Every structure is written in structure tokens, then in C-alpha cells.
């Protein structure tokens, strides 16, 4: 790419790439990196028109891409107007309209230039466009939407019957995605146009603020006698919905309003009047569907929780009244409805307080807190108000049942939808992850990822570019396969997440690998060379700051110590009572295998505990006894059998713990120390329960 001062009024520019940006800094940065590689040997210019972004996009361009021609708008003038600003100053023989949330291959522009050279009647063209999971984006080529074609799309029949030449006409879903052919329209996310075509057809229609401007422009090319082609010789990735969120009511209204404007401009005089109402009806139905769907997605957790709460209370009340012998249905409902209403309201308010209704809807910790507060409040009523004096056992059993059921459905949902969870966030289920790269930058990335104590990443290994590197390692993480064999490795090892380091791997290799996998259950993320963030389909995760460890530790606080001891004693006692026959069997028939075991704690002091020479069942029984005696905890430090294995900090040994569940992440003593410090800094009953859950689902 040439610098701005070199290309003014220049006639040797072959390609002018125009990108309109609005608050997608990280995606824009990755797009510019890929464009720079793809234009390496082509006389070209890149023009970025920024629509008053507030996320630092302009500063990033000036700092990292000084050769880019930058137009800064003081307000958001819309997609069409911003593109026209770029077209006004572009000098290239070909104009490329490109979305900021895309990644192009190194050969994309080269392949399309070759196509235009051998296809002189081509006025515009696009390449193959992939979704972030490697599947084909059907929006990249389509028909001009006549009122009837648009109606099939907006009411959903196009999606239900994609192979139908009638219903699937809008997105041409009945055509082969790997064949080249002329089409009526292409996506504005990547549109390559001859300069002569722009001069003949004119610029984009600025009456269309956003959406359908590409359809309108393609329609005008067709009317001017031009031809538009779909060329799958190369491919790009489009992170749809990042520059504009497409699954919300605002999008539906704006899109269909633009579609109606297109109809009014080109078809109102041609088609009979009722088609206007078909478009309007489709818009209303589509908008209503999205509105209901979005609200169900937003509020269904609290609906499910309140339903569980009511069912648990009802069952416990029913059992309580049935055991009394003299069951009167009116007494049952009179008391049940009052208590049910109070508990429901208390739970709703406590959920609001702990933000589990919106921000942390799937947080098991927040749900436990909300239940404990709600049932504690209801239980207090039985002491102060006689009219609410019902069985406190009902309160306790209902609280336990409600917590268990609400937690279980969240855990099940997380297991089913692991790929939608942030990789760096805390979760009970680990993402089986491979990192593509084998160099110093990869080592630095590993150190950053391993430094996130609470992340859900479980690194299976590294992927090298060469087969000769298989078996080597970085930071004790082995190279498990090569990039060529990665798709098969993903299939055999149930990989959930693939992280590409893009500084020394071609985008062509990345996109080819993603397209070969084509599995919606596998997430792909890219990390640029500066290692500041990862971009993926659902979010951007920053890597430039690792949480620091504070000096004040929660583990040593008297309240936390008391709560932890009560939990240990209560849970161990409960498990011993519930499984008493099994424990007695273990003790009677395993008495000859019981022995004393010396373990080390902080300061390398020894602790004597009961252990078994063999037999996991007997060892479990003895560990419950050790917990009752206060020698160990459910959650704590590893049980060190050598002085060198003793914990760095002063906390009790446990059956499981933060070190035990993160063994695959800890590569050196410093990292072990970081994990231990994280635990004693943040220790609480809820963190212990979370670690127990993670242990159960490992």
C-alpha cells in the first residue's frame, strides 16, 4: 500500500479499498492487517471513513496504520454517505467496498483481479464469504428482491425451504456455493467494482442510511446493462453482526424500512397496490417474532427459576400437609398461596439485588445467594409473625431443593452451550483448546492465557506449521499436530476452541482450515501480533491486562473460616448419615487396609490423617472422617506427601482445590503461587462450591 501523499491524483493505483468504521476497533484492526497482506504486491490505497467512533479507532489507525487515508466524520452520516466520501477521493481502477468486521485472504484481491482480466463484461464481483464457524454465508450473493421474493424472506419461508427455487430465490440457496456464476446482487460486506461502472452508475443512495444500499446499487448496475458475478476462487470471513447487531428489533425495523424504501423507489409503479401491504405485513410479523424471541431469551432464566421455586414449595407443602393426617384443601391453599407469594417476591427482589436477572443470569453463585437471602427472609417471618408460622423444615428443604434444581439447569445449559461462553471467563466446563503457533509470540500468549486463573480454557496442545515440530514443547505445552492435520485432530479430540496467532500464519491458511472444519460447535479466535485481544464470533476478549493479586486475603478472615468449617462439618456429616450402610460396609471389610498417612501443610509441618492402602470407597469414607475431625477440608491445598509439594500459603489441605482442577495450566512454581494466591484472596463458601462443581464435571 502506498502512503497517502504518494497516491493523490495517482493513475497507477489498481485497487482502492474503502472501509466504513463505527465503533469496532478490534475488528477493524484485524481487517486492516489482512488487507495489508493481501495488497502487498498490488499498487493500492486503503481509505477508512470513521463515523464518529468513540472506541479509539481513529487513534489506533494513526498509530498502527499511518499509510491509511483516514476520513474523520464528526457525526454518524450513515453507511452509504460514508462510502460515497471514500468513492469521491478513490483513485483505483477497481473500488472495493469492505466491511470492517472482515478478514481477507492473501490471494483475495489477486484472484479477483485475474477474474476481471478474463471476464471483460464483469462490472462487479464478490468472493466466497464465510461465517466465523466456517460455514457458507448465504447472504454474499442473492437476487434483487421483488415484492414477492422479499415477502418469502421476511415471513421466514426462505429459511424453511432453502432448496426451493421459489422460496429460496432471495439468497439463491439452491445454487452451488463452489461454482462461479452471474447473480443479480452481492453483499456490501465485500463488493469489488470497476471504476467505469462507478462513473456510469454513480454513487450509493444516501437516502438509505443503512441496509439495502448494496441491493439498490446492484439493481442500478443491472439496469445500466452491467453484469455482477459470484467468484468463489478466494474467500473471506465476515463476523456478521459485529458492526451491526442483527438479532434485535432495531435491526428488523431498520432493515425492513430500507427494504420498503427500495420497493417504493423501484417497484411501486410497476406492481399492483396490495404488494405494499405484503411488505408491511411481513415487516410486522418478522418484528413481532424477533420481539417475542428476544424477550424470551432475556427473561426465560427468571421464568424457569420462579417456576422451579413454586413447584418446590408446592411439593413440600403438599407432603407436609399429607403427613398431618387430616388434610383440608382450603387450609393448604390459604397458607400455601400466601407463603408462595411472599417467597416469590423475596426471591425476585434478591435476584434484582444480586443482578442475576440480567447481567449474571447464568451465575450459579448469584442464584445460591439469591435463594439464601429469600428463604432466610421467609424463615424470619415464622419467628416474628404468628400468621406465617409454618414448618421451618419446609423452608430448609425448599431452599436446598430450589438451589440444587436452579443450579443444575444452569450447569446443564452451560454444558450444552459451551461455545457461547467467554473463553477467559469463569465456568464449570473447560474449553478443550489448541493454539496454532510455535514461536516466541506463542510463548507470550501462553503465559497470558495461563495467567488467567479463572479462565475456562484447557490447553490440549500447540499446532505447528511443520510436521518436524510435533513432539516439541513451549511452556511445557506440547506440539500435538500440524496445521495441515488440524481438522482431523479437532474431530478426534473434541476440540472446542482454536486460537490462531496471526503474526506468522497466513490468513489463507487460517480461513482454509476454518472452512475445512465447518463445525458450528467449534469456536475460532484470532490473536494479532501485539497480543492485546482475541477476536471471535461472539465477543472480543482483551489480553493486555492480567488481574493482579491484592495483599488482603479473604481466607484468613474469621467469618470465612467459621463458614468454611460449618460447611465442611455439615456436608461430611450429611454424607456419612445418608450413605451410612455403605460407609459401615467399607469400614468393616476394609479395617485391615486402614493406615496413618503423613501429609505436609504450609511451613512443612506434618499432619496425620487416616488413609487406605487401596480402595477408593474406603478412602472416601476415611476422608469424610478426616474432614469431621478438622484435619482436612473439602476444598484446599493438595495433600503433599513430600515437603517440596507443600503449599506456598497457609491453608488447609483438601480433597480438591484450585491447584488440583488446574493442573494442566500450571507449568512452573510462579504460576502455582499465583493460583494459590488467587484462592486465598478470593476464598468464600461460593468459590468452594464452584470448585466442587468443577471437580465433579472434570
Order of alpha helices (4+ residues) and beta strands (2+ residues): alpha-beta-alpha-beta-alpha-beta-alpha-beta-beta-alpha-beta-beta-alpha-alpha-beta-beta-beta-alpha-alpha-beta-alpha-alpha-alpha-alpha-alpha-beta-alpha-beta-beta-beta-alpha-beta-alpha-beta-beta-beta-alpha-alpha-beta-beta-alpha-beta-beta-alpha-alpha-alpha
